[in-house]
Structures are given as C-alpha cells and as structure tokens.
Amino acid sequence: GGNWKCNPEKTSALDGLIANINACDTSKCEVYVCPSPLHVAYCADKFTNGAKVTPQNCNFKGCGAFTGEMAVEQMKDMGISQVLIGHSERRGEFGIFPMDDNTTLATKLKYILDADMSCVFCVGEPKEIREKGLDAVIAEMDVQLTQVYSLLDPAKVVIAYEPVW
C-alpha cells in the first residue's frame, strides 16, 4: 500500500501494483493505498482484499468552483470512505502553495468527519527540528495536533508520522 504520490507515470503500470496488493493477506491489518488524483477513480473498485483507496487530499468546502480540488461528497459517491490530509508536501515543505496550515487541516478534518468518513492525518517535523532533539520534535507534534485534539477519534482518525528528512 502506501502513498503513491504522483506515480506511476503510466496507467498501464497500475494493474501490476494492484495485483501485488491483492495478492497480500490483509486479514490482520488495514492497507491504505493513496494513488495520485488522476488514478483514484481507476483504482477505486479494483482491490479485492480489503485494501482501501485513500485520496491524497480534499478541500474543505464541498463541491463547487474549486478547480483542481476534490470533495468528500465525490469520494463517498465513488465508495471511498477515507482521505489522507496533512502530508508534508501539502504543508508547503516542497513549495506547493497555497499550503495547508494547521488551521486549514483542522477545518478539513472536521469536514471529513462530519461527512462520516475517516482520515489518515499526517504529522511530521522538518530536519531542522529533528536535529534539535526529541523535545523539539514532540513540541512540533503538539503544535500540529493542538487544533484537532478534540476530533481525534481512534475509530475514525489514523495519525501517520511523515517526517521531512
């Protein structure tokens, strides 16, 4: 599983990736597959072993004039039940703007949960903070989670540690 980011380059490669995941025994774990936005629809109903297609992002306002965005209502219509948010690349670590700050991510998480979906919520520190030691890392995780503490239902939210180093 995992986050496929902006891969693979060719749609023809998806079938092999899907077959490999379908060959795995997932009876004792949850498998999340986060295909690129263009591949979400292609992959949505291809997993036969319980692996879940999980889009890499969503907006927080629903359907409408939001070019390039995906709404959870669209995901639910496709049978998708969860979405990943907060990845370091969306938090602006690699120059993607507008970036998702902690306030935006709290709004997105509430929107996702209000739509009765689950979420993979990414947190992680950049190298500069890691180099300061464990106390600095814990302080950074606290900053990233402060606005969402009240929303962290373990049945609906998985926290993924996604450091940037």
C-alpha positions as CSV (number, residue, x, y, z in Angstrom):
1,G,0.0,0.0,0.0
2,G,1.2,3.4,0.9
3,N,1.2,6.8,-0.7
4,W,2.0,6.5,-4.4
5,K,2.4,10.3,-4.6
6,C,2.5,11.3,-8.3
7,N,3.2,7.7,-9.6
8,P,3.2,5.7,-11.7
9,E,3.7,7.7,-14.9
10,K,1.7,5.3,-17.0
11,T,-1.8,4.0,-16.1
12,S,-0.8,0.6,-17.6
13,A,1.5,0.1,-14.5
14,L,-1.4,0.3,-12.1
15,D,-2.7,-3.2,-12.8
16,G,0.6,-4.7,-11.7
17,L,0.6,-2.6,-8.5
18,I,-3.0,-3.5,-7.8
19,A,-2.3,-7.2,-8.4
20,N,0.6,-7.2,-6.0
21,I,-1.5,-5.7,-3.2
22,N,-4.4,-8.0,-4.0
23,A,-2.0,-11.0,-3.5
24,C,-1.3,-9.9,0.1
25,D,-3.0,-11.3,3.1
26,T,-4.7,-8.2,4.7
27,S,-6.8,-10.2,7.2
28,K,-4.7,-8.9,10.2
29,C,-4.1,-5.3,9.1
30,E,-5.5,-2.4,7.3
31,V,-4.0,-1.4,4.0
32,Y,-4.3,2.1,2.6
33,V,-3.4,2.9,-1.0
34,C,-3.1,6.6,-1.9
35,P,-3.0,6.8,-5.6
36,S,-2.4,10.1,-7.5
37,P,-5.6,12.1,-8.0
38,L,-5.9,11.0,-11.6
39,H,-5.7,7.4,-10.6
40,V,-8.2,7.4,-7.7
41,A,-11.2,6.5,-9.9
42,Y,-9.3,3.9,-11.8
43,C,-8.3,2.2,-8.6
44,A,-11.5,2.7,-6.6
45,D,-13.0,-0.7,-7.1
46,K,-10.0,-2.8,-8.0
47,F,-8.9,-4.1,-4.6
48,T,-10.3,-7.4,-3.7
49,N,-8.7,-8.0,-0.3
50,G,-10.0,-5.1,1.7
51,A,-7.3,-2.6,0.8
52,K,-8.8,0.9,0.8
53,V,-8.3,3.6,-1.8
54,T,-7.5,6.8,0.0
55,P,-7.2,10.0,-1.9
56,Q,-4.2,12.2,-1.1
57,N,-6.1,15.3,-0.2
58,C,-9.5,17.0,-0.2
59,N,-10.8,20.5,0.0
60,F,-13.0,21.7,3.0
61,K,-15.9,23.3,1.3
62,G,-17.5,20.5,-0.8
63,C,-18.4,20.7,-4.4
64,G,-18.3,23.9,-6.3
65,A,-15.9,26.3,-8.1
66,F,-12.8,24.8,-6.6
67,T,-10.6,24.0,-9.6
68,G,-8.2,21.1,-9.1
69,E,-9.8,20.1,-5.7
70,M,-11.7,17.0,-4.7
71,A,-14.7,17.0,-2.3
72,V,-15.5,14.2,0.2
73,E,-19.0,14.1,-1.3
74,Q,-17.5,13.0,-4.6
75,M,-15.3,10.4,-2.8
76,K,-18.3,9.0,-1.0
77,D,-20.2,8.7,-4.2
78,M,-17.3,6.5,-5.5
79,G,-17.5,4.3,-2.5
80,I,-14.4,5.8,-0.9
81,S,-14.6,6.1,2.9
82,Q,-11.4,7.8,3.9
83,V,-8.9,10.5,2.8
84,L,-5.3,11.5,3.7
85,I,-4.6,15.0,4.7
86,G,-1.6,16.9,6.1
87,H,1.2,15.4,4.1
88,S,4.4,17.3,4.3
89,E,4.2,18.2,0.6
90,R,0.8,19.7,1.2
91,R,2.0,21.6,4.3
92,G,4.3,23.5,2.0
93,E,7.6,21.7,2.7
94,F,8.3,21.4,-1.1
95,G,7.0,24.7,-2.3
96,I,3.4,23.7,-3.0
97,F,1.2,26.8,-2.4
98,P,-1.2,27.6,-1.0
99,M,0.0,25.3,1.7
100,D,-2.2,23.5,4.2
101,D,-1.5,25.1,7.6
102,N,-2.7,23.7,10.9
103,T,-5.9,25.8,10.9
104,T,-6.8,24.6,7.4
105,L,-6.1,21.0,8.3
106,A,-8.3,21.3,11.4
107,T,-11.1,22.6,9.1
108,K,-10.5,19.8,6.7
109,L,-10.6,17.1,9.4
110,K,-13.9,18.4,10.8
111,Y,-15.3,18.4,7.3
112,I,-14.2,14.8,6.7
113,L,-15.6,13.6,10.0
114,D,-18.8,15.5,9.6
115,A,-19.3,13.6,6.3
116,D,-18.9,10.3,8.2
117,M,-15.6,9.5,6.6
118,S,-12.3,8.5,8.2
119,C,-9.0,10.2,7.8
120,V,-5.3,9.5,7.7
121,F,-3.9,12.6,9.3
122,C,-0.2,13.2,8.6
123,V,2.2,14.9,11.0
124,G,5.9,15.3,10.9
125,E,8.8,17.6,11.5
126,P,11.4,19.1,9.2
127,K,15.1,18.1,9.5
128,E,15.9,21.3,11.4
129,I,13.6,20.5,14.2
130,R,14.7,16.8,14.3
131,E,18.3,17.9,14.7
132,K,17.3,19.9,17.9
133,G,16.3,16.6,19.6
134,L,13.3,14.7,20.9
135,D,11.8,17.5,23.0
136,A,11.7,19.8,19.9
137,V,10.1,17.0,17.8
138,I,7.4,16.4,20.5
139,A,6.7,20.2,20.7
140,E,6.3,20.3,16.9
141,M,3.8,17.4,17.0
142,D,1.9,19.2,19.7
143,V,1.7,22.3,17.5
144,Q,0.5,20.3,14.6
145,L,-2.2,18.4,16.6
146,T,-3.4,21.1,19.1
147,Q,-6.3,22.3,16.9
148,V,-7.5,18.8,16.2
149,Y,-7.2,17.1,19.6
150,S,-11.0,17.2,20.2
151,L,-11.5,15.5,16.8
152,L,-9.1,12.6,17.3
153,D,-11.4,9.6,17.4
154,P,-9.2,6.5,17.0
155,A,-12.0,4.7,15.2
156,K,-12.0,7.4,12.6
157,V,-8.6,9.0,12.5
158,V,-5.2,7.4,11.9
159,I,-2.2,9.6,12.7
160,A,0.6,8.9,10.2
161,Y,4.1,10.1,11.1
162,E,5.5,11.7,7.9
163,P,8.8,13.5,8.8
164,V,10.6,15.7,6.3
165,W,14.2,14.5,6.5
